[in-house]
């Protein structure tokens, strides 16, 4: 990961998990703290405050470092689809997010040491087909919480209601169910123009290979 050279204007699958697969979110308060910082720390402002106020932020200083196209996070890992908007933007954003979250979890839950399994990981997205496939992979990832082994049993339809109601994913936003201030979905909406079409895309027959 240290040798990754992020290119401004390119898209990346960014992900990480807990050290030794341990949880990085213990409850919804932890998840909401991470979510609000996805908005607050995604800024090119030279100064930022590591806030502990648990409220939905709607304003921030500066301009975004990265475009958050879609996301999901589970008890012990997270996934993002990001476009780098300024040089070094993804690295700066993810370092702020990871450092703040580690400090918060350690303080709130009385633990110490590293929370994540090293630095975040990233893969370049080199085609529109891959980008769409990745958005579907990210948005179906929470199904593992509802139907363990769903990729083998082909139970996607049974989990449809769960995915629509899953709070810690951008999928409900793509279906028009709710607003989401952290997401910029313009690129995908250029390729799949309506919530109905995106929902159909999510339920195509093929299984999704591991990324």
WOQUIUR-V764917 format. One record per run of one state. SS is the DSSP state (h for helix, s for strand, l for the rest). FROM is the first residue (numbers start at 1). TO is the last residue. If there is no record, write none. Layout:
BEGIN
[[SS:FROM:TO] [SS:FROM:TO]]
END
This chain:
BEGIN
[[l:1:10] [s:11:18] [h:19:21] [l:22:27] [h:28:40] [l:41:65] [s:66:74] [l:75:76] [s:77:84] [l:85:88] [h:89:109] [l:110:115] [s:116:116] [l:117:120] [s:121:125] [l:126:127] [h:128:140] [l:141:142] [h:143:146] [l:147:149] [h:150:153] [l:154:156] [h:157:165] [l:166:168] [s:169:169] [l:170:170] [h:171:174] [l:175:185] [h:186:191] [l:192:194] [h:195:202] [l:203:211]]
END
